[in-house]
Amino acid sequence: MQVKFREFIPSILNVSRQCLSAGEEDVAIIAFEIFDELIESPAPLLGDSVKSIVQFSLEVSSNQNLESNTRHQAIQIISWLAKYKANSLKKQKLVTSILQVMCPLLAESSNEDEDDDLAPDRAAAEVIDTMAMNLSKHVFPLVFEFASVSSQNANPKFREASVTALGIVSEGCAELMKDKLEPVLQIVLGALRDPEQMVRGAASFALGQFAEHLQPEIISHYASVLPCILAALEDVSDEVKEKSYYALAAFCEDMGMEILPFLDPLMGKLLAALQNSSRNLQETCMSAIGSVAAAAEQAFIPYAERVLEMMKVFMVLTNDEDLRARARATELVGIVAMSVGRARIEQILPAFVEAAISGFGLEFSELREYTHGFFSNVAEIMADGFVKYLPHVVPLAFSSCNLDDGSAVDIDESDDENINGFGEVSSDDEAHDEPRVRNISIRTGVLDEKAAATQALGLFAQHTKSSFAPYLEESLKILERHSGYFHEDVRLQAIIALKHILTAAHAIFQCQNDGSVKAKEVLDMVMNIYIKTMTEDDDREVVANACMSIADIIKDYGYMALEPYMSRLVDATLTLLREESACQQLENGSDIDDEDDTEHDEILMDAVSDLLPAFAKSMGYHFAPIFAKLFEPLMKFAKASRPPQDRTMVVACLAEVAQDMGAPIASYIDRLMPLVLKELASPSATNRRNAAFCAGELAKNGGETTLKYYNDILRGLYPLFGESEPDDAVRDNAAGAVARMIMVHPQSIPLNQVLPVFLRVLPLKEDHEESMAVYNCVSMLVLSSNPLILSHVPELVNIFAQVLVSPAETPEVKAQVGGAFSHLLSVYGQEMQPLLSNLPPAHANALAAFVPNS
């Protein structure tokens, strides 16, 4: 049957071509409807005819004499192929020919009066976006080439298309783009200064996209990007201004202290724009101010009062067209409050809380959503001070959570026959999701509101603890229901909130007679939901959060509390490591290669791999028989064919397991050492850092088995101590590894060669979790009066002083170092004086504090 069907395709194409040349476009369109059905069919009906269908669709797409609708149908076919048959496009080498037609279509502007949704440039953008998401490796080089060439074109429409294309692919091709940020930014920042407004507008759109999708790498270019955005805020065109404010808001979102030099000019522009702009631009400005406040933290204090005063004006608006601005203003007050802290905000908060509560009666879903976010922020700042607001705000969260789902799927029926099956469709199942985007705004409004309210309940519980008692039961019912909700955004918030509710339940029941029984019931419910989620939920982010929450619960409550769930937990972990859970199955009908899909797995597998150290920490050497089951499935991620992120996840996981499981790790040393040694030379700093940490933990806990590897480990670590190692944290971990090796087998280390190299990198610069191991080792050598260490006394005195004045080091570490210093004094007495008098006074005083009173 399938093969029969394929035989018809050439004749369908022939008839369509004839109809088109005869001007009968409506007949030709039927061909596209047939192809549409074939593409969406799970059966492989297309075979090799994909090539001829693509060629025909491209001819039609690029023929400017045809009706928009006909061309749109043709472009749509390519869009569906990119979505459902990405592999076929790759195998039949069609990616290049598609992009050679689609990229120039971006430069074809539509007539203004035409239905925008049919405009060829809009449709082409969608194709390029879909291809970037599914075939990033093949798409980026071609788009980058198109952008480089077109950015020099005399025709401004091509210059516009060049930056638009880069903006479109920045999500799908993020990893590849991060490696080419310099030249990409050169094109976009150049376009931001173009004489043509449309080119500048497209450039500011692209920058906004970069700011959203190329974090955190884009931030390191702030010195070149921010001044350009600031200049674009002055643009004569309102459209460019508006897009530049959007870019600014997105760009500042992940900035930290780097923003400080720009604070004044930024806030000057933002506050001025807030006073005299369209509502639309005011909303974007508020969003930008929120990003700036979050980045600047306490440095935002000088601007806080003025911003809050301005927000009062927005928070009392009641006209329909002003409610989005009111929503943004409500959100912004919460963000500013977070930045400046409780002490400065507590007095003035009640008026804002009151305004926020009154907004609830205005029947505007987005305002309610942002208001829940505002209450969540206030709960976090106020902690116990939030208790007085609970009776007013919790019922509002309940009412949003209990909104009737009927309204959530109020979709225009004429557009879709598939309406009845909607309840089961998660948004991942996009087969029927795309065509009717215009009709689901109501649905998303209600969903976002539910998600925000669900999140708020968790945060209220987390920050008010036992005072949350009156609302515990109802909250648990809602969260249980929402953990199985049809949309993943709501499930995600429920999964995160359940852990906070558990924390509150613990606090509530501690002081009751039958408390332990009740607390056990809550733990039981939460764990059952989490374990079920691990294997049955089809959304990776939801599953990842369930894993992280379980790891936290193990840390908080210990092995005994979790013992009843252990065997099911281990089974669920195994399922995830074997990549057999519901969220790891490829979406039906899509045929994307695994290799292009590492990004989500990374988040998921990081979370899964957090479970193993959590088990090990709570069980110690009793974890050994369980680890034996999990070991092989975990090692599959360490194969050379896997991306570097997978390998470093395995190495980090093994290091922590070794640390807490202890001696039983010895039987795995021969399997693990080759991997660790290889990763020490990885081009990625994270991989080198984890490998150094792992080498140290294996040496420390692997017993005699590791001795035969000592020379290899030292050889692998040596380059990490040198000038060629750019990363301080890598160097700190290398020092930690050497320290652990010296502690367990000092006689197997050539101290005369190792000590000078080891001491030269002290004190530690970045990873102070290594401090205890490193300074313990140095102290042991000093206290045992090892002659090799004593030849380094001047260096040691200097290192000890720096450790003692460092705010980053703990009292335990300082006591350790202080002890070693007073031992040196007792051995060398007067000879130490010249060394001490050469130190800065603060350093000398810090050391003096440890001198026993004579």
C-alpha positions in Angstrom: 0.0 0.0 0.0 2.8 2.5 1.0 4.8 1.8 -2.1 1.6 2.1 -4.3 1.0 5.5 -2.8 4.5 6.7 -3.7 4.0 5.9 -7.3 1.3 8.5 -7.5 3.5 11.3 -6.3 5.3 12.1 -9.6 1.9 12.3 -11.4 0.4 14.5 -8.7 3.4 16.8 -9.2 3.0 16.8 -13.0 -0.7 17.7 -12.8 0.1 20.5 -10.3 2.8 22.0 -12.5 0.3 22.0 -15.5 -2.4 23.6 -13.4 0.0 26.3 -12.2 1.1 27.2 -15.7 -2.6 27.3 -16.7 -3.3 29.7 -13.8 -5.5 27.2 -11.9 -3.8 27.7 -8.6 -6.7 26.5 -6.5 -6.4 23.0 -8.1 -2.7 22.9 -7.5 -3.2 23.7 -3.9 -5.0 20.3 -3.5 -1.6 18.7 -4.1 -0.2 20.5 -1.1 -3.1 19.3 1.0 -2.3 15.7 0.0 1.3 16.1 0.9 0.4 17.6 4.2 -1.6 14.4 5.1 1.3 12.2 3.9 3.9 14.1 6.0 1.8 13.9 9.1 1.1 10.2 8.7 3.2 8.1 11.1 3.5 5.5 8.2 6.5 6.1 6.0 4.5 7.0 2.9 6.9 9.4 1.3 10.2 7.5 0.9 12.5 9.0 -1.7 9.8 11.2 -3.1 10.6 13.7 -0.4 13.2 15.1 -2.8 10.7 15.8 -5.6 8.2 17.2 -3.2 10.8 19.6 -1.8 11.9 20.7 -5.3 8.3 21.4 -6.3 7.6 23.3 -3.1 10.7 25.4 -3.6 9.7 26.3 -7.2 6.3 27.4 -6.0 7.7 29.2 -2.9 10.1 31.3 -4.9 7.7 32.2 -7.7 6.6 35.7 -7.1 3.9 35.6 -9.8 1.8 33.2 -7.8 -0.8 34.1 -5.1 0.4 34.5 -1.6 -1.8 31.7 -0.4 -0.4 29.2 -2.9 3.2 30.1 -2.0 2.3 30.0 1.7 1.0 26.4 1.3 4.2 25.4 -0.4 6.4 26.9 2.3 4.2 25.2 4.9 4.9 21.8 3.4 8.7 22.5 3.9 8.0 23.6 7.4 6.1 20.3 8.2 9.0 18.3 6.6 11.5 20.1 8.7 9.4 19.3 11.8 8.4 15.7 11.2 10.9 14.4 8.6 14.1 16.3 9.5 16.2 13.2 9.0 15.0 12.7 5.5 15.9 16.2 4.6 19.4 15.6 6.0 19.8 12.2 4.4 18.7 13.4 1.0 21.0 16.5 1.3 18.1 19.0 0.9 19.0 21.4 3.7 21.2 23.6 1.5 18.7 23.9 -1.3 15.9 24.7 1.1 17.9 27.5 2.9 19.1 28.9 -0.4 15.5 29.7 -1.2 14.2 30.5 2.3 16.9 32.9 3.4 16.4 35.3 0.4 12.6 35.1 1.0 13.2 36.9 4.3 14.2 39.9 2.1 10.8 39.9 0.3 8.6 42.3 2.0 4.9 41.9 1.9 2.3 44.4 0.8 1.1 46.1 3.9 -2.6 45.4 3.3 -2.0 41.6 2.8 -2.9 39.1 5.6 0.4 39.1 7.4 0.2 35.4 8.3 0.5 34.5 4.6 3.4 36.8 3.9 6.3 34.8 2.4 8.9 36.3 4.7 6.9 35.4 7.8 6.4 31.8 6.5 10.1 31.5 5.5 11.1 32.6 9.0 9.1 29.8 10.5 10.8 27.2 8.2 14.3 28.5 9.1 13.4 28.5 12.8 12.1 24.9 12.7 15.1 23.7 10.8 17.4 25.4 13.3 15.7 23.6 16.1 15.9 20.2 14.4 19.1 20.3 12.3 21.2 23.0 14.0 24.6 21.6 12.8 23.5 21.7 9.2 21.7 25.0 9.3 24.0 27.4 11.1 27.0 27.5 8.7 24.6 28.2 5.8 22.7 30.9 7.6 25.9 32.5 8.9 27.2 32.6 5.3 24.0 34.2 4.1 24.1 36.8 6.8 27.8 37.6 6.2 27.2 38.2 2.5 23.8 39.9 2.8 25.0 42.3 5.5 27.1 44.0 2.7 24.3 44.1 0.2 23.3 47.5 -1.3 19.6 46.5 -0.9 18.5 47.3 2.6 16.0 44.5 2.5 18.9 42.0 2.3 20.7 43.8 5.1 17.6 43.4 7.2 17.2 39.8 6.2 20.8 39.1 7.2 20.3 40.1 10.9 16.7 38.7 10.9 18.1 35.3 10.0 20.7 35.4 12.8 18.0 36.3 15.3 15.7 33.5 14.1 18.3 30.7 14.5 19.7 31.9 17.8 17.5 29.5 19.8 18.0 26.4 17.7 21.7 27.0 16.9 22.6 28.5 20.3 25.6 26.2 21.0 27.1 26.7 17.5 26.5 30.4 17.7 28.1 30.9 21.0 31.4 29.6 19.4 31.0 32.3 16.7 29.8 35.2 18.8 32.5 37.7 17.8 31.8 37.7 14.0 28.0 37.3 14.6 27.9 40.3 16.9 30.0 42.3 14.4 27.3 41.8 11.8 24.4 42.7 14.2 26.1 45.7 15.9 27.0 47.0 12.5 23.4 46.7 11.4 22.3 48.6 14.5 24.1 51.7 13.0 22.6 51.2 9.5 21.1 54.3 7.8 17.9 52.4 7.2 15.4 52.1 10.0 14.2 48.6 9.0 17.7 47.3 9.3 18.2 48.8 12.7 14.9 47.4 13.9 15.8 43.9 12.7 19.2 44.3 14.5 17.6 45.3 17.8 15.2 42.3 17.4 18.2 40.0 16.8 20.1 41.3 19.9 17.0 40.7 22.0 16.9 37.1 20.7 20.7 36.7 21.4 20.2 38.0 24.9 17.5 35.5 25.5 19.2 32.4 24.0 22.9 32.9 24.1 23.4 33.2 27.9 25.7 33.3 29.6 28.3 33.8 26.9 26.7 36.9 25.4 27.2 38.7 28.8 30.9 38.6 28.4 30.5 41.0 25.4 28.7 43.6 27.5 31.3 46.2 26.9 30.6 46.3 23.2 26.9 45.4 23.3 25.5 47.7 26.0 26.8 51.0 24.6 25.3 50.0 21.2 21.9 49.3 22.8 22.1 52.6 24.8 22.7 54.5 21.5 19.8 52.6 19.9 17.4 53.8 22.6 17.8 57.3 21.2 16.7 56.1 17.7 14.4 58.4 15.8 12.2 55.5 15.0 9.8 54.3 17.7 9.9 50.8 16.4 13.7 50.6 16.7 13.4 52.2 20.2 10.9 49.7 21.3 12.9 46.7 20.1 16.0 48.1 21.7 14.2 48.4 25.0 13.2 44.7 24.6 16.9 43.8 23.8 18.0 45.8 26.8 15.5 44.0 29.1 16.6 40.6 27.9 20.3 41.5 28.0 20.3 42.7 31.5 18.3 39.8 32.8 21.4 37.6 33.4 23.9 40.4 34.2 25.4 40.8 37.6 27.8 43.4 38.8 29.0 44.1 35.3 26.0 46.4 35.0 27.2 48.9 37.6 29.2 51.2 35.3 26.1 51.6 33.1 23.6 52.0 35.9 23.3 55.8 35.8 22.8 56.2 32.0 20.6 53.2 31.9 18.2 54.3 34.6 18.2 57.9 33.3 16.9 56.6 29.9 14.5 54.1 31.4 12.9 56.5 33.8 12.5 59.2 31.2 10.9 56.7 28.8 8.6 55.5 31.5 7.2 59.0 31.9 6.4 59.9 28.4 5.9 56.9 26.1 3.2 54.7 24.7 1.8 52.0 27.1 3.5 49.4 25.0 6.9 50.9 25.5 6.2 51.6 29.1 5.6 47.9 29.7 9.0 47.0 28.0 10.7 49.7 30.1 9.3 48.2 33.3 10.6 44.8 32.2 14.0 46.3 31.6 14.1 48.1 34.9 13.2 44.8 36.6 16.2 43.2 34.9 18.5 46.1 35.9 17.3 45.9 39.5 17.8 42.2 39.7 21.4 42.6 38.3 22.4 45.6 40.4 20.9 44.3 43.8 21.9 46.7 46.6 23.3 49.2 44.1 19.8 49.8 42.9 18.8 51.4 46.2 19.3 55.0 45.0 16.7 54.5 42.3 14.2 52.3 44.2 12.2 55.1 45.8 11.6 56.9 42.5 10.6 53.7 40.7 8.2 52.6 43.4 6.6 56.1 43.4 6.0 55.8 39.6 4.6 52.2 40.0 1.9 53.5 42.4 0.4 55.3 39.5 0.3 52.2 37.3 -1.0 50.0 40.1 -4.3 51.8 40.3 -5.2 51.9 36.6 -8.5 50.0 35.9 -9.2 50.5 32.1 -8.9 47.3 30.1 -6.2 48.7 27.8 -4.1 49.7 30.9 -4.2 46.3 32.7 -1.1 44.8 31.0 0.9 47.8 32.2 -0.6 47.4 35.7 0.5 43.7 35.6 4.1 44.7 34.7 4.1 47.3 37.4 3.0 44.8 40.0 5.7 42.5 39.0 8.3 45.2 39.1 7.5 46.3 42.6 8.2 42.7 43.7 11.6 42.6 41.9 12.6 46.0 43.3 11.7 44.8 46.8 13.9 41.7 46.3 16.8 43.9 45.3 16.6 46.4 48.2 15.6 44.0 51.0 13.2 43.7 53.8 14.5 46.5 56.0 14.0 49.2 53.4 10.7 47.9 52.1 8.7 46.6 55.1 7.2 50.0 56.0 5.9 50.9 52.6 4.8 47.4 51.5 1.2 47.3 52.9 -0.1 49.9 50.4 1.3 47.9 47.4 -0.1 44.6 48.7 -3.5 46.3 49.0 -3.3 47.6 45.5 -2.2 44.2 44.2 -5.2 42.4 46.0 -7.6 44.9 44.6 -6.4 44.2 41.1 -7.8 40.6 41.5 -11.3 41.8 41.0 -10.6 43.1 37.5 -11.0 39.8 35.7 -7.7 40.0 33.8 -5.8 36.7 33.9 -2.4 38.2 33.2 -2.7 40.7 36.0 -3.6 37.8 38.4 -0.6 35.8 37.1 1.8 38.7 37.8 0.2 39.4 41.2 0.8 35.8 42.3 4.5 36.4 41.3 4.5 39.6 43.3 3.2 37.9 46.4 5.8 35.1 45.9 8.6 37.7 46.0 7.1 39.5 49.0 6.9 36.1 50.9 10.6 35.5 50.1 11.7 39.0 51.4 9.4 39.1 54.4 9.7 35.5 55.6 7.8 35.4 59.0 6.7 39.0 58.3 4.5 37.6 55.5 2.3 35.6 57.9 -0.1 38.5 58.4 -0.8 38.5 54.6 -1.6 34.8 54.3 -5.3 35.0 55.1 -5.7 37.6 52.3 -3.4 36.1 49.6 -3.8 32.3 50.0 -7.5 32.2 49.1 -6.6 34.2 45.9 -4.0 31.5 45.0 -6.6 28.8 45.7 -9.2 30.5 43.5 -6.7 30.7 40.5 -5.7 27.0 41.1 -9.3 26.0 41.1 -10.3 27.9 37.9 -12.4 25.8 35.7 -10.3 24.1 33.0 -13.3 24.5 30.6 -12.2 28.1 30.0 -8.6 26.9 29.5 -9.5 25.2 26.3 -11.9 27.6 24.9 -10.7 27.3 21.3 -12.5 28.5 18.2 -14.1 25.3 17.0 -14.3 26.2 13.3 -10.6 26.0 13.1 -10.1 22.4 14.3 -12.0 19.2 14.1 -9.8 17.7 16.7 -11.2 19.7 19.6 -12.5 16.8 21.7 -9.1 15.1 22.0 -7.5 18.3 23.4 -7.4 17.2 27.1 -4.7 14.6 26.5 -2.5 16.7 24.3 0.6 18.0 26.0 2.1 21.0 24.3 5.0 18.7 23.2 2.6 17.0 20.8 2.6 19.8 18.3 1.0 17.8 15.5 -2.2 19.7 16.0 -0.8 22.6 18.0 0.7 24.8 15.4 -2.0 25.8 13.0 -4.3 27.3 15.5 -2.0 29.5 17.6 -4.2 32.5 17.1 -7.0 30.8 19.1 -5.3 29.7 22.2 -4.5 33.0 23.9 -7.3 32.3 26.5 -5.8 28.9 27.2 -2.3 30.3 27.8 -3.7 33.1 30.0 -5.4 30.7 32.3 -2.5 28.2 32.3 0.1 30.9 33.2 -2.2 32.1 36.0 -2.5 28.5 37.3 1.2 27.9 37.1 2.0 31.2 38.9 -0.6 30.4 41.7 0.8 26.9 42.1 4.3 28.3 42.5 3.0 30.9 45.0 1.6 28.2 47.3 4.9 26.5 47.4 6.8 29.7 48.2 4.2 30.8 50.9 4.7 27.4 52.6 8.5 27.6 52.3 8.8 31.0 53.8 6.1 30.9 56.5 6.7 27.3 57.6 4.5 26.3 60.6 2.2 29.4 60.1 1.1 27.8 56.9 -0.8 25.1 58.9 -4.4 26.3 58.1 -3.8 26.0 54.4 -1.8 22.8 54.3 -4.6 20.3 53.5 -6.2 22.3 50.7 -2.7 23.0 49.2 -1.8 19.3 49.2 -5.0 18.5 47.4 -4.4 21.1 44.7 -0.7 20.1 44.2 -1.6 16.4 44.0 -4.1 17.3 41.2 -1.7 19.7 39.5 1.1 17.1 39.5 -1.0 15.3 36.9 -2.3 18.3 35.0 -2.4 18.2 31.2 0.0 21.0 30.7 3.7 20.7 31.8 4.1 24.3 33.0 1.5 23.6 35.7 3.0 20.2 36.5 6.4 21.7 36.8 5.3 24.3 39.4 3.4 21.6 41.3 6.5 19.3 41.5 8.7 22.2 42.8 6.0 23.4 45.3 5.5 19.9 46.8 9.0 19.9 48.3 8.3 23.3 49.9 5.0 22.0 51.3 6.8 19.1 52.7 9.2 21.5 54.5 6.2 23.3 56.0 4.5 20.1 57.0 7.6 19.0 58.8 7.6 22.3 60.8 3.9 22.1 61.5 3.8 18.6 62.8 7.0 18.7 64.8 5.1 20.2 67.7 2.0 17.9 67.7 1.5 14.7 69.5 0.6 12.5 66.4 2.9 14.7 64.3 5.2 12.0 63.1 2.3 10.0 61.6 1.0 13.0 59.8 4.4 14.1 58.6 4.9 10.6 57.3 1.6 10.8 55.4 2.7 14.0 53.6 6.2 12.5 52.8 4.4 9.4 51.5 2.2 11.4 49.1 5.1 13.5 47.9 7.4 10.6 47.3 4.8 8.6 45.5 4.1 11.5 43.1 7.9 12.1 42.5 8.7 8.4 41.8 5.7 8.2 39.4 6.8 11.4 37.7 10.3 10.1 37.2 9.2 7.3 34.8 5.7 8.4 33.6 5.8 12.1 33.0 6.7 13.0 29.4 8.3 16.4 30.0 12.0 16.3 30.8 12.1 19.5 32.8 9.3 18.2 35.1 11.2 14.9 35.6 14.5 16.8 36.2 12.9 18.8 39.0 11.4 15.7 40.5 14.9 14.2 40.6 16.5 17.3 42.1 13.7 17.5 44.8 14.3 13.9 45.8 18.0 14.5 46.1 17.2 17.5 48.4 14.8 15.4 50.4 17.4 12.7 50.9 19.8 15.3 52.2 17.2 16.9 54.5 15.6 13.8 56.0 18.3 11.1 55.7 18.2 7.4 54.8 15.8 6.2 57.4 13.0 8.4 56.3 13.4 7.3 52.7 14.2 3.6 53.3 10.6 2.5 52.4 10.8 4.1 48.9 14.4 3.0 48.2 13.8 0.0 45.9 11.2 1.9 43.8 13.5 4.9 43.7 16.5 2.8 42.5 14.3 1.2 39.8 13.1 4.6 38.6 16.7 5.9 38.5 17.7 2.8 36.5 14.9 3.5 34.0 16.2 7.1 33.5 19.8 6.0 33.2 18.8 3.5 30.6 16.9 6.3 28.8 13.6 4.2 28.9 11.3 6.6 30.8 8.3 8.3 29.2 10.2 11.7 28.8 13.1 10.1 27.0 11.0 8.5 24.2 11.2 10.5 21.0 8.0 12.3 20.1 6.0 10.1 17.8 6.5 10.6 14.2 9.5 12.9 14.6 12.7 11.4 13.4 15.3 13.6 14.9 18.7 12.1 15.5 19.8 11.7 19.1 23.0 13.6 18.4 21.0 16.8 17.9 19.1 16.4 21.0 21.7 16.6 23.8 20.6 19.9 25.3 17.5 18.8 27.2 19.1 15.5 28.2 21.9 17.4 29.8 19.5 19.1 32.2 17.7 15.9 32.8 20.8 13.7 33.2 22.5 16.2 35.5 19.5 15.9 37.7 19.5 12.1 37.5 23.2 12.0 38.3 22.6 14.1 41.4 20.6 11.2 42.8 23.6 8.8 43.1 25.7 11.1 45.3 22.6 11.8 47.4 22.1 8.0 47.9 25.8 7.6 48.7 25.8 10.4 51.2 22.8 9.0 53.1 24.0 5.3 53.0 27.8 5.5 53.0 29.3 2.1 52.2 25.9 0.4 52.3 25.3 2.1 48.9 27.7 -0.4 47.3 25.2 -3.1 46.2 22.9 -0.4 44.7 25.8 1.3 43.0 26.7 -2.0 41.4 23.3 -2.0 39.6 23.6 1.6 38.5 27.2 1.5 37.4 27.0 0.1 33.9 24.0 2.2 32.8 25.8 5.3 34.1 29.1 4.5 32.3 27.2 4.5 29.0 27.2 8.3 29.2 31.0 8.3 29.5 31.7 6.8 26.0 33.9 8.8 23.7 31.0 9.3 21.3 29.0 11.2 23.9 29.2 15.0 24.1 31.7 16.4 26.7 28.8 17.5 29.0 27.8 13.9 29.4 31.3 12.7 30.2 31.9 15.4 32.8 28.5 14.7 34.4 29.6 11.0 34.9 33.0 12.1 36.3 31.5 14.6 38.8 28.9 12.0 39.8 31.6 9.3 40.4 33.8 11.7 42.4 31.0 12.4 44.8 30.0 8.8 45.1 33.6 7.9 45.9 33.7 10.6 48.5 30.7 9.3 50.4 30.6 5.6 49.6 34.3 5.2 50.5 36.2 2.0 50.3 33.9 0.0 48.0 34.9 2.3 45.1 38.2 0.4 45.0 36.7 -2.4 42.8 35.9 0.1 40.1 39.3 1.9 39.9 40.6 0.0 36.9 37.4 0.9 35.0 37.4 4.5 36.0 41.0 5.6 35.9 41.4 5.7 32.1 38.3 7.9 31.8 39.5 10.3 34.5 43.0 10.6 33.1 41.6 11.3 29.6 39.3 14.0 31.0 42.2 15.8 32.7 43.3 16.8 29.3 39.8 17.9 28.1 39.5 21.2 26.2 36.6 22.1 28.6 37.6 23.7 31.9 34.5 22.1 33.6 35.7 18.7 32.5 39.3 19.2 33.7 38.0 20.5 37.0 35.7 17.6 37.7 38.4 15.1 36.5 40.9 16.6 39.0 38.4 16.4 41.8 37.6 12.8 40.9 41.2 11.7 40.6 41.8 13.0 44.2 38.7 11.2 45.6 39.6 8.0 43.9 43.1 8.2 45.2 41.8 8.9 48.7 39.2 6.1 48.8 40.5 3.6 46.3 43.0 2.0 48.6 46.0 0.1 47.3 44.4 -0.3 43.9 45.1 3.3 43.0 48.9 3.3 43.8 49.8 1.9 40.3 48.1 5.0 38.8 49.9 7.6 41.0 52.5 8.5 38.4 49.9 8.8 35.6 47.7 11.0 37.8 50.6 13.3 38.7 51.5 13.5 35.0 47.9 14.4 34.1 47.6 17.0 36.9 51.0 18.7 36.2 49.8 20.9 33.3 46.9 22.2 35.4 49.3 23.9 37.8 51.1 25.8 35.0 50.7 29.1 33.3 48.9 27.4 30.4 45.9 26.6 32.7 43.5 29.6 32.4 41.0 28.5 35.0 41.5 29.1 38.7 38.9 26.6 39.8 40.7 23.9 37.8 44.0 24.7 39.5 42.3 24.6 42.9 40.9 21.2 42.2 44.2 20.0 41.0 45.8 21.2 44.3 43.0 19.3 46.1 43.8 16.1 44.3 47.5 16.3 45.1 46.7 17.1 48.7 44.5 14.0 49.0 47.2 11.8 47.4 49.8 13.1 49.9 47.5 12.5 52.8 46.8 8.8 52.0 50.2 7.7 50.5 52.9 10.3 51.3 55.6 7.8 50.6 54.3 7.3 47.0 54.7 11.0 46.1 58.1 12.5 45.1 57.6 15.4 47.5 60.8 17.2 46.5 59.4 17.6 43.0 55.7 18.0 43.9 55.8 20.5 46.8 57.3 23.5 45.0 54.6 23.2 42.2 51.9 22.6 44.8 52.7 25.5 47.1 53.1 27.9 44.2 49.4 27.9 43.4 48.3 28.6 47.0 46.3 30.1 48.5 43.3 28.8 46.6 41.5 31.4 44.5 38.0 30.1 43.7 36.9 26.7 44.8 37.1 27.0 48.6 35.4 23.6 49.0 38.9 22.3 48.4 40.3 24.3 51.3 39.9 21.7 54.0 41.7 19.0 52.0 44.5 21.3 50.9 45.3 23.1 54.2 44.9 19.9 56.2 47.6 18.4 54.0 49.9 21.4 54.4 49.3 21.4 58.2 50.0 17.7 58.5 53.4 18.1 56.7 54.3 21.0 59.0 53.2 19.3 62.2 55.1 16.2 61.3 58.1 18.5 60.8 58.7 17.0 57.4 62.1 18.4 56.4 61.0 19.0 52.8 58.1 21.3 53.8 60.3 23.2 56.3 62.5 24.5 53.5 59.5 26.5 52.3 58.8 28.4 55.6 58.8 31.9 54.0 56.2 30.8 51.4 54.2 29.1 54.1 54.0 32.2 56.3 52.8 34.2 53.4 50.1 31.6 52.4 48.9 31.2 56.0 48.5 35.0 56.4 46.4 35.2 53.2 44.2 32.4 54.3 43.6 34.0 57.7 42.6 37.3 56.3 40.4 35.8 53.5 36.6 36.3 54.1 36.0 33.2 51.9 37.6 30.7 54.3 35.8 29.1 57.2 36.8 29.3 60.9 37.7 25.5 60.8 40.2 26.1 57.9 41.6 29.1 59.7 42.1 27.2 62.9 43.9 24.5 61.0 46.3 27.0 59.4 46.7 28.9 62.7 47.7 25.7 64.4 50.4 25.0 61.8 51.7 28.6 62.1 52.1 28.4 65.9 54.0 25.1 65.4 56.4 26.9 63.0 56.9 29.6 65.6 57.7 27.1 68.3 60.3 25.5 66.0 61.9 28.6 64.6 61.1 31.3 67.2 63.3 34.3 66.6 64.2 33.4 63.0 60.5 34.1 62.1 60.7 37.8 63.1 62.1 39.2 59.8 59.5 37.3 57.9 56.7 38.7 60.0 57.9 42.2 59.8 57.9 42.1 56.0 54.1 41.3 56.0 51.4 43.9 55.6 50.1 44.9 59.1 46.7 43.2 58.5 48.4 39.9 57.7 50.9 40.1 60.6 48.0 40.8 63.0 46.0 37.9 61.7 48.9 35.6 62.4 49.6 37.1 65.8 46.1 36.2 66.9 47.2 32.5 66.8 50.4 32.9 68.9 50.0 31.3 72.3 50.3 33.9 75.1 53.8 33.7 76.5 
